[in-house]
Amino acid sequence: MSTFIQVAVNGLGKGAVYALLALGFVIIFKASGVLNFAHGSLVLLGGYVAVRTENHLHFLGSAILGVTAAAVGALVIERVLVARRPLADPISLALLTIGVDVVMSEEIIRRLGIEIPFLGKPYDGKPVHIGSITLFRTQLIALGVGAVLVGAFFLAFRFTGWGVAMRAQAENREAAALMGIRSGRVTAIAWVIAGVLAGVAVLFLATQDFSGAGLSRSTHAVALVAFPAAIIGGLDSTGGAIVGGAIVGLTESMSAQYISYDFSKIAVFIVMLAVLIVAPAGLFGTRERTRV
């Protein structure tokens, strides 16, 4: 029983990180209708800036700078590439973000070279022992940080002017524009928030406790595991992103513990396929209704 509790708590810690990334996918999709496949490269960008500045600013300063860099990177992609093509087909914009992702990720990996740095020095690799249960400090902090950020987002989404405008635009873009909502500003803020979430997520992704891969090409691959989390919850559901992240984190941890580590990498996608068979729009996604 203690092993199950240990795996479950650590899985929820991983799920909190996946939820932050999945929420980034969902926010951008709701605001602009774009599937941002450059999300993984924003994770690498934030981690790279944090690593390069850590010796001068220590962990907290470098973390803030890394999160800022990811947010600015997201804004640049939206303003320079996406916003200039308002009438472009969503599929072509998704392909555009794939191209951006390849360029950014390959350049960052090239700059890292053979170096595989790790982040999270204040907390990484320091387990917490509660009786017979051993928990990873990284996962516990990720769970706490995730809860705070998700709570702050939902408060902003519910009560701020941007949140109201975002919900109105997601419901009916044309009607929102007629009501004076500035679509460009709403979309830009959504991309910035998604970039911030990516920058925070890498502070846990590039640790020994999370994947053991450090900041490398593997970090990019791990970040994209959040995409199934967004699909499972529903691409247009912010709440679904949180549930999807938890499902992915628990699936990965439980299958690695009770089946095998290699199987855990495909277990997430098996769950995603099973959910899509039952609910094609995801667990909480909006189902399209066609009148015949």
ABEGO torsion letter per residue (X at the ends): XAAAAAAAAAAAAAAAAAAAAAAAAAAAAAAAGBBBAAAAAAAAAAAAAAAAAAAAAEAAAAAAAAAAAAAAAAAAAAAAAAAABAABBAAAAAAAAAAAAAAAAAAAAAAAEABBBBBGAAABGBBBBBEABBBBAAAAAAAAAAAAAAAAAAAAAAABAAAAAAAAAAABAAAAAAAGBBAAAAAAAAAAAAAAAAAAAAAAAABAAAAGAEBBAAAAAAAAAAAAAAAAAEAABAAAAAAAAAAAAAAAAAAAAABBAAAAAAAAAAAAAAAAAABAAEAABBBBBBBX
